[in-house]
Amino acid sequence: MAAGSLVEVRGLRKRYGYYAALDGIDLDIREGEVFGYVGPNGAGKTTTLKVMAGLIGKFEGAVAIAGVQVTRDRSETHALIGYLPQSAGFQSWRTVESALRSLGALSRVPASVVEQRMDELLERFQLGQARGRKIRQLSGGMTRKLGLIQALLHRPRLLILDEPLEGLDPASRALLKEVIRERQRDGATVLFSSHILGDVQDVADRVGVLCDGKMVTTGSIRELVAEVDLPLEIGVEFSTPPGQTAFLSEGPALAGATQVGRGVWSVRLREGTGPAAADDAIHALVEQTLHHGGRLRRIAAAEPNLDQLFARLIERARAAGRPS
């Protein structure tokens, strides 16, 4: 196992007849990191997570958690993992409390620990008032929260979350991101999937991009941005508009400008513009603003468009896979 890795995947393949859901995945997830696993729908994310969680036993390749092959000792790897599937299969006739106690017993968590953790987590996820309700009486969002609680119940070393932000309201999404950061501070490793790159930006240390069963790339968001030649933009906001704005599109590094709000403009830089040339362009825009009688409230290089980054990575991967 690679030094510092908690999860190591080598040559992972899973076929359903002629269809390759996973086609030779190699992946290392470091101990203590938050890893975002992203890809379009049908890319193979859920299949990968199910293999790691021991729910798919027949596959090619090797998957190890903490040095233990998932096919060799499922009971040992199961004890290390907290798993949230896309759709949690709770027995609808159970109450919230009964479901958590049953799942705690299956994970061999002492009853006293289950009671303490259940109280803490139900309150944390604002389900304290629902503890006596039947599962079938819960809303979709409440059921999703309950799935998160069962995954966290035994303080797992590795938390595997399949589309955990799906179906949550904004407040619950913010709470889940906070909980993910807390688990990381406590030493846990978190792996979660999403088909939206922006979802992982706030919490992921690194990202793996999957497309059509193949790993496209891994790295931090900053590394992925550097890997893809995205058009750069400069955000400009005037406190006093200049007499004219044609200069926003004039200059060797400038490709055009669009007004996006009152006194707010997005200035596009030409492809291939490096950091030094971008700095020169910002300096020139400041000078031209003052020259034309304007005043600036803000001017800075804009954050990369993550949706555009994701689309470019997927487009590149699919183009590489097409026959010439």
C-alpha positions in Angstrom: 0.0 0.0 0.0 1.2 3.5 -0.9 2.7 5.4 2.1 0.0 7.5 3.8 -2.9 5.9 1.9 -6.0 4.5 3.7 -7.7 3.4 0.5 -5.8 1.8 -2.5 -7.5 0.7 -5.7 -5.6 -1.0 -8.5 -7.0 -2.1 -11.8 -10.6 -2.1 -10.7 -12.9 -3.5 -13.3 -16.6 -4.4 -13.1 -18.6 -5.7 -16.0 -22.2 -6.3 -16.4 -22.3 -8.5 -19.5 -20.7 -6.5 -22.3 -21.0 -3.3 -20.4 -17.9 -2.1 -18.4 -19.2 -0.1 -15.5 -15.6 0.4 -14.3 -12.7 -0.1 -16.6 -9.3 -0.2 -14.9 -9.6 2.3 -12.0 -6.4 3.2 -10.1 -6.9 5.4 -7.0 -5.2 6.3 -3.7 -7.1 8.1 -0.9 -4.8 9.5 1.8 -5.4 9.0 5.5 -7.2 12.0 6.9 -8.2 13.7 3.6 -11.6 14.7 2.2 -11.8 13.2 -1.3 -14.5 14.3 -3.8 -15.4 11.7 -6.4 -17.1 13.4 -9.3 -18.4 12.5 -12.7 -21.6 12.6 -14.8 -24.5 10.3 -14.1 -23.6 6.8 -15.1 -19.9 7.3 -14.8 -19.4 4.5 -12.3 -19.2 6.4 -9.0 -21.8 4.4 -7.2 -20.3 1.1 -8.4 -16.9 2.1 -7.1 -18.3 3.0 -3.7 -20.3 -0.2 -3.4 -17.2 -2.2 -4.1 -15.3 -0.4 -1.3 -18.3 -0.9 1.0 -18.3 -4.6 0.3 -21.7 -4.6 -1.4 -20.3 -5.9 -4.7 -18.1 -8.9 -4.2 -17.3 -10.0 -7.8 -14.9 -7.7 -9.6 -11.4 -7.6 -11.2 -8.5 -5.8 -9.6 -7.6 -5.1 -5.9 -9.3 -2.8 -3.4 -7.7 -2.4 0.1 -8.7 -0.4 3.1 -6.1 0.1 5.8 -4.1 -2.6 4.1 -6.9 -5.2 4.2 -8.3 -6.5 0.9 -12.1 -6.0 0.9 -12.6 -9.5 -0.5 -10.5 -11.1 2.2 -12.0 -9.9 5.4 -15.2 -8.1 5.0 -16.0 -8.0 8.7 -12.7 -6.1 9.4 -13.2 -3.6 6.6 -16.9 -3.2 7.5 -16.0 -2.1 11.0 -13.8 0.7 9.5 -16.5 2.1 7.2 -19.5 4.3 7.6 -21.5 4.1 4.3 -24.4 6.2 3.0 -26.0 4.8 -0.1 -27.8 6.9 -2.6 -31.1 5.5 -1.3 -31.0 4.3 2.3 -33.1 1.1 2.7 -34.6 1.5 6.1 -37.5 -0.7 7.2 -40.5 1.6 6.9 -42.3 0.1 9.9 -39.5 0.9 12.3 -39.3 4.1 14.3 -36.2 6.4 13.9 -34.8 5.2 17.3 -35.5 1.5 16.5 -33.8 1.7 13.1 -30.6 3.3 14.6 -30.5 0.8 17.5 -30.8 -2.1 15.0 -28.1 -0.7 12.7 -25.8 0.0 15.7 -26.2 -3.6 16.8 -25.4 -4.9 13.3 -22.2 -2.7 13.4 -21.4 -4.2 16.9 -21.5 -0.8 18.5 -22.1 -1.1 22.3 -25.7 -0.2 23.2 -24.5 2.6 25.6 -22.5 4.2 22.8 -25.4 3.9 20.4 -27.7 5.7 22.8 -25.2 8.5 23.4 -24.3 9.0 19.8 -28.0 8.7 18.7 -29.0 11.6 21.1 -26.1 13.7 19.8 -26.6 13.2 16.1 -30.4 13.4 16.2 -30.1 16.8 17.8 -27.3 17.9 15.5 -29.4 17.0 12.4 -32.6 18.5 13.8 -34.3 15.2 14.0 -34.8 15.1 17.8 -38.5 15.7 17.5 -38.8 12.8 15.0 -37.2 10.1 17.0 -40.5 8.3 17.8 -41.8 8.6 14.2 -42.1 5.7 11.8 -39.6 5.8 8.9 -42.5 6.0 6.4 -43.7 9.2 8.0 -40.4 11.0 7.3 -39.9 13.4 4.4 -37.2 12.6 1.8 -34.8 15.1 3.3 -35.4 13.7 6.8 -34.7 10.2 5.6 -31.5 11.4 3.9 -30.4 12.9 7.3 -31.2 9.6 9.0 -29.0 7.8 6.5 -26.1 10.2 7.4 -26.7 9.6 11.1 -26.4 5.8 10.7 -23.2 6.3 8.7 -21.7 8.4 11.5 -23.0 6.3 14.4 -19.9 4.3 15.2 -17.3 7.0 14.4 -15.9 5.2 11.3 -12.3 5.7 10.2 -13.5 5.9 6.6 -16.8 7.7 5.7 -18.1 6.8 2.3 -21.0 9.0 1.2 -22.8 8.5 -2.2 -24.3 11.8 -3.4 -24.8 13.0 0.3 -25.9 16.5 -0.7 -28.7 15.3 -3.0 -32.1 16.2 -1.8 -31.0 18.4 1.1 -32.1 22.0 1.6 -29.4 24.8 1.8 -29.2 24.8 5.6 -28.8 21.0 5.7 -26.2 21.1 3.0 -24.2 23.7 5.0 -24.6 21.5 8.1 -23.3 18.4 6.3 -20.2 20.2 5.0 -19.6 21.4 8.6 -19.9 17.8 9.8 -17.5 16.6 7.1 -14.9 19.1 8.2 -15.4 18.1 11.9 -14.9 14.4 11.1 -11.7 15.3 9.2 -10.4 17.3 12.2 -11.1 14.2 14.3 -8.8 12.2 12.0 -11.4 10.5 9.8 -11.1 10.1 6.0 -14.1 11.1 4.0 -14.9 10.0 0.4 -18.0 11.4 -1.1 -19.4 11.4 -4.6 -21.2 14.1 -6.6 -22.0 14.9 -10.2 -21.5 18.7 -9.5 -17.9 19.8 -9.1 -19.0 23.0 -7.2 -20.4 20.8 -4.5 -17.0 19.5 -3.5 -15.1 22.8 -3.8 -15.8 23.9 -0.2 -14.7 20.7 1.5 -12.6 18.5 -0.7 -8.8 18.4 -0.4 -8.5 16.5 -3.7 -10.9 15.4 -6.4 -11.1 12.4 -8.7 -12.9 12.8 -12.0 -14.5 9.7 -13.4 -16.0 9.4 -16.9 -17.4 6.3 -18.6 -15.8 4.0 -16.1 -12.3 5.5 -16.5 -10.4 7.8 -14.1 -9.8 11.0 -16.0 -7.6 12.8 -13.4 -7.1 13.4 -9.7 -5.8 16.4 -7.9 -6.8 19.5 -6.0 -9.1 22.0 -7.6 -6.1 24.3 -8.2 -4.2 21.5 -9.9 -7.2 20.7 -12.1 -7.6 24.3 -13.1 -3.9 24.4 -14.1 -4.3 21.2 -16.1 -7.1 22.6 -18.2 -6.5 25.8 -20.2 -9.7 27.7 -19.2 -10.4 31.2 -20.4 -9.4 33.6 -17.6 -11.6 36.5 -16.5 -11.1 39.7 -14.6 -14.0 41.0 -12.4 -14.4 44.8 -12.5 -16.8 46.8 -10.3 -16.9 50.6 -10.6 -18.0 52.9 -7.8 -18.0 55.7 -10.3 -18.4 54.6 -13.9 -15.8 55.9 -16.4 -16.9 58.2 -19.3 -16.5 55.3 -21.7 -16.0 51.5 -21.3 -14.6 50.5 -24.7 -11.1 50.1 -23.1 -12.4 47.0 -21.3 -12.1 45.2 -24.6 -9.0 46.9 -25.9 -5.5 45.6 -25.2 -3.2 42.8 -26.3 -4.5 40.4 -23.6 -8.2 41.3 -23.7 -10.7 39.2 -25.6 -13.9 41.1 -24.7 -16.1 42.4 -21.9 -19.7 41.8 -20.7 -21.7 43.9 -18.3 -23.1 41.5 -15.7 -24.7 44.1 -13.3 -24.9 47.8 -12.6 -21.3 49.0 -12.8 -20.1 45.4 -12.8 -18.2 43.9 -15.8 -16.6 40.6 -16.6 -13.5 41.1 -18.8 -12.3 38.0 -20.7 -8.6 37.4 -21.3 -7.3 35.7 -24.4 -6.5 32.0 -24.2 -2.9 31.3 -23.2 -2.6 34.5 -21.1 -0.2 33.8 -18.3 -0.3 35.3 -14.7 2.2 38.0 -15.6 0.2 39.2 -18.6 -3.0 39.0 -16.5 -1.4 41.3 -13.9 -0.3 43.7 -16.6 -3.9 43.8 -18.0 -5.3 44.6 -14.5 -2.8 47.4 -14.1 -3.8 48.8 -17.5 -7.5 48.6 -16.7 -6.9 50.6 -13.5 -5.0 53.3 -15.4 -7.6 53.5 -18.1 -10.5 53.7 -15.5 -8.8 56.7 -13.8 -7.9 58.3 -17.2 -11.6 58.2 -18.2 -12.8 59.7 -14.9 -14.0 56.5 -13.2 -13.3 55.0 -9.8 -13.0 51.4 -8.9 -14.6 49.6 -6.1 -13.0 46.2 -6.9 -10.9 44.6 -9.6 -9.4 41.1 -9.4 -8.9 37.9 -11.4 -12.1 35.9 -11.1 -12.4 32.4 -9.6 -12.5 29.7 -12.3 -15.9 28.5 -13.4 -16.0 25.0 -12.0 -18.9 23.9 -14.2 -16.9 24.9 -17.2 -13.8 23.1 -15.8 -15.8 19.9 -15.2 -17.3 20.1 -18.7 -13.9 20.6 -20.3 -12.4 17.6 -18.4 -15.3 15.3 -19.5 -15.2 16.6 -23.1 -11.5 15.9 -23.2 -11.8 12.4 -21.8 -14.6 11.5 -24.2 -12.6 12.9 -27.2 -9.6 10.8 -26.2 -11.8 7.7 -26.1 -13.2 8.1 -29.6 -11.7 6.2 -32.5 -9.7 8.5 -34.9 
